[in-house]
Structures are given as structure tokens and as C-alpha cells.
């Protein structure tokens, strides 16, 4: 009976090593069931933290509550971005175990704006009360890489370099973020207009919208710094990447007259006055036509006025001005201007 009592005491303590020792000494009396033995033999798995081709696990260990030897409250994890681009979003799932291998908690950790080549230290902590974390398994469950910014020219416009440009408004102290692109006209002809379309992306690669920018009158073998404003569709620092394409380029072969400036005024009688300046960027005297299309709030056409501009000398500018009387009950919200040639007059 004394031996059986000893076995029961060891059994109550759920100490398998002690139980087996007593079992040897008592020739197997009082041995628990196989299920109970399996339960008593449970141990926490080995700590694991798994990265991937873009994220390296630099180090990991149990994070104690207060100094070495105290109960574990979570996981200390050091990671490095080894990808060739920024990681906009990284989600890590951490399963924490007690000494017997039972799950204490599962914690999801999100890392954002993880720049290329940088290292982050994460402290992933359980909210479970009186927990003592002995082991864990950390794995990546979701990741979004920020697209690499690109800018492409065409056969006439070469992109030399590009990048985000940040500045501060001296009057308002507000931050401003644009795209700066260095371009060069590599053709033997003057580029009258070149149109850039820039699509903006957030850190996770989701499209934020597109802006359109026009540059004009770029002489042959001439470089220029171009600023593309993007704040119209993005807040400061929200755009993390972009894709710029040169959608259209025209030369003096197809467009000799260029619109350089325009403005609109509403007169007291309700008429709309549109005025501006055109420039002949070709080497010959040219006639042109200025066509102004007036639109309402729904972008529906209210009318078009065409004004001829005669005898524009090479390299010179001419003013234009026209009046539009809107239909009764209609309001002009915006307008489009097209410059066309009517004739070429050579001297």
C-alpha cells in the first residue's frame, strides 16, 4: 500500500520521469492509462520563425515579462527586408505555446512601409493573463511588395532620371510631394508637346488614380526638369510609387502652333471671355485656328467658338480673345481649347 500511495502521489504531480522511476521500483503497480501517459509526456515544440525570399529572420527568442527567468509574455523577433523593393504590408502570425505544448494565444502582427535593406525589431505579446510562453511558431501569412517606380519615354523623349520630390510651402508650412522627371529631347526636331500619364500607387501596390501632365516647346538636344504635381489625387506621403508613360509626342511636322496661356472671365452680362497666347514654334509663317468648346457641369457641350489667328511669324507669340454667350439657363463650368492649322504661308 505504501508503494501504491507513492505512485499516486507521483501521478498527481504529473511528473513522468518520477512516475517511471517509481514504476521500476514497484514492478509496474499503479501505472496510469496510455492516454494519461501521453498527456504527461507532452512538451512544447521547438521555437520556429520562418521567413521567405523577401524577408529574413535575423533572430528570435521568447520575450520575458521582466528580465531573464521570468514567465514569457511573447516573442522577440528581428526581421530584415532582403527584397529589391519596399514591402508595403507584411502580416505575421504567431502561435504561442506553454510548457506542455498547448496553444496559449495566436497573435497577428502587421508591418507597413518596410524599406529595402532595413531591419525591424518586433515584440509580439500575448494578452492572455498569467501566460508563460515557452515556445512559438512565427510564419508570414500575407505580404504586398510596393511596385518599383518607373518612367518611360519614347523615340524622341528620353527619361534621364526620376523620383519623388518633397518640399515645404514657405507661407503655409505645408508639405508637398510631386514627381520630378529629368527628360531630354533626343530628336533633331523641336517637340511641340509631350504628354505624360502618371499612375500613382500606395505602399501595397493599389492604384490611387492617374494624373496627366503636358510639357511643351522642347528644343532639339535639350534637357529639362519636369515637375508632375500629384496632390490632386493623393495626400502627402500616401503615394509610394508610380508608373509614368509618355503617351503622346508631337513635333512641328504635325503641330506648328502651341497654346502657351489661357484664362476665362465671366462678364457682367453672363458672357464668357476666353483669352490667351499662342506661339508659332515652327520655322515658317503660319496661320492657326483657336477652337474653344464650352461644357456644363455634366461635361456636356454647350457650344464651340472658332477664332482664326493670321500671319504668326516663326518663333513669335500672338494674343487671342473671344466671347461666348451661353444658351438661356445654362452655365459654363469648363472648356477645352484645340489649336489647329488653317494654312502655311511661306515668305
NORCORPE-V460620 format. One record per backbone hydrogen bond with DSSP energy under -0.5 kcal/mol. CO is the residue of the C=O (numbers start at 1). NH is the residue of the N-H. If there is no record, write none. Layout:
co-><CO & CO>
nh-><NH & NH>
This chain:
co-><1 & 2 & 3 & 4 & 5 & 6 & 7 & 8 & 9 & 10 & 10 & 11 & 14 & 15 & 16 & 17 & 18 & 19 & 20 & 21 & 22 & 23 & 24 & 26 & 28 & 33 & 34 & 35 & 36 & 37 & 38 & 39 & 48 & 54 & 54 & 55 & 56 & 56 & 59 & 61 & 62 & 63 & 63 & 67 & 67 & 71 & 72 & 73 & 74 & 75 & 75 & 76 & 77 & 78 & 78 & 79 & 80 & 80 & 81 & 86 & 86 & 87 & 88 & 89 & 90 & 90 & 91 & 91 & 92 & 92 & 93 & 93 & 94 & 94 & 95 & 96 & 96 & 97 & 97 & 98 & 99 & 102 & 105 & 107 & 109 & 111 & 113 & 114 & 115 & 118 & 120 & 120 & 122 & 122 & 123 & 124 & 128 & 135 & 136 & 137 & 138 & 139 & 142 & 144 & 144 & 150 & 152 & 156 & 156 & 156 & 157 & 158 & 158 & 161 & 163 & 165 & 167 & 168 & 169 & 174 & 176 & 177 & 178 & 179 & 179 & 180 & 181 & 181 & 182 & 182 & 183 & 184 & 184 & 185 & 187 & 190 & 190 & 191 & 192 & 193 & 194 & 194 & 195 & 195 & 196 & 196 & 197 & 197 & 198 & 199 & 200 & 200 & 201 & 201 & 202 & 206 & 209 & 211 & 213 & 215 & 217 & 218 & 219 & 222 & 224 & 224 & 226 & 226 & 227 & 228 & 230 & 230 & 235 & 235 & 241 & 242 & 243 & 244 & 245 & 245 & 248 & 250 & 250 & 251 & 251 & 256 & 256 & 258 & 258 & 261 & 263 & 265 & 265 & 267 & 271 & 271 & 272 & 272 & 273 & 273 & 274 & 275 & 276 & 277 & 277 & 278 & 279 & 279 & 280 & 285 & 286 & 287 & 287 & 288 & 289 & 289 & 290 & 290 & 291 & 291 & 292 & 292 & 293 & 294 & 294 & 295 & 295 & 296 & 300 & 303 & 305 & 307 & 309 & 311 & 312 & 313 & 316 & 318 & 320 & 322 & 324 & 324 & 327 & 331 & 334 & 336 & 338 & 338 & 340 & 343 & 344>
nh-><5 & 6 & 7 & 8 & 9 & 10 & 11 & 12 & 13 & 14 & 15 & 14 & 16 & 19 & 20 & 21 & 22 & 23 & 24 & 25 & 26 & 28 & 27 & 29 & 31 & 37 & 38 & 39 & 40 & 41 & 42 & 42 & 138 & 82 & 83 & 52 & 58 & 80 & 78 & 76 & 64 & 73 & 74 & 66 & 70 & 65 & 133 & 126 & 63 & 77 & 124 & 61 & 122 & 58 & 59 & 120 & 56 & 82 & 117 & 88 & 146 & 114 & 113 & 144 & 92 & 111 & 141 & 142 & 94 & 109 & 95 & 139 & 96 & 107 & 137 & 104 & 105 & 134 & 135 & 101 & 44 & 98 & 96 & 94 & 92 & 90 & 115 & 87 & 118 & 81 & 79 & 122 & 77 & 124 & 125 & 75 & 131 & 97 & 48 & 95 & 50 & 93 & 91 & 88 & 89 & 244 & 246 & 158 & 186 & 187 & 154 & 160 & 184 & 182 & 180 & 178 & 176 & 170 & 173 & 169 & 167 & 230 & 165 & 181 & 228 & 163 & 183 & 226 & 160 & 161 & 224 & 158 & 186 & 221 & 221 & 192 & 252 & 218 & 217 & 250 & 196 & 215 & 247 & 248 & 198 & 213 & 199 & 245 & 211 & 243 & 208 & 209 & 240 & 241 & 205 & 202 & 200 & 198 & 196 & 194 & 219 & 191 & 222 & 185 & 183 & 226 & 181 & 228 & 229 & 179 & 233 & 234 & 238 & 239 & 201 & 150 & 199 & 152 & 197 & 247 & 195 & 192 & 193 & 254 & 255 & 281 & 282 & 260 & 279 & 277 & 275 & 267 & 273 & 270 & 267 & 273 & 274 & 324 & 265 & 275 & 322 & 263 & 320 & 260 & 261 & 318 & 258 & 281 & 315 & 345 & 312 & 342 & 343 & 309 & 291 & 340 & 292 & 307 & 293 & 338 & 294 & 305 & 336 & 302 & 303 & 333 & 334 & 299 & 296 & 294 & 292 & 290 & 288 & 313 & 286 & 316 & 280 & 278 & 276 & 274 & 272 & 326 & 330 & 333 & 295 & 293 & 291 & 340 & 289 & 287 & 346>
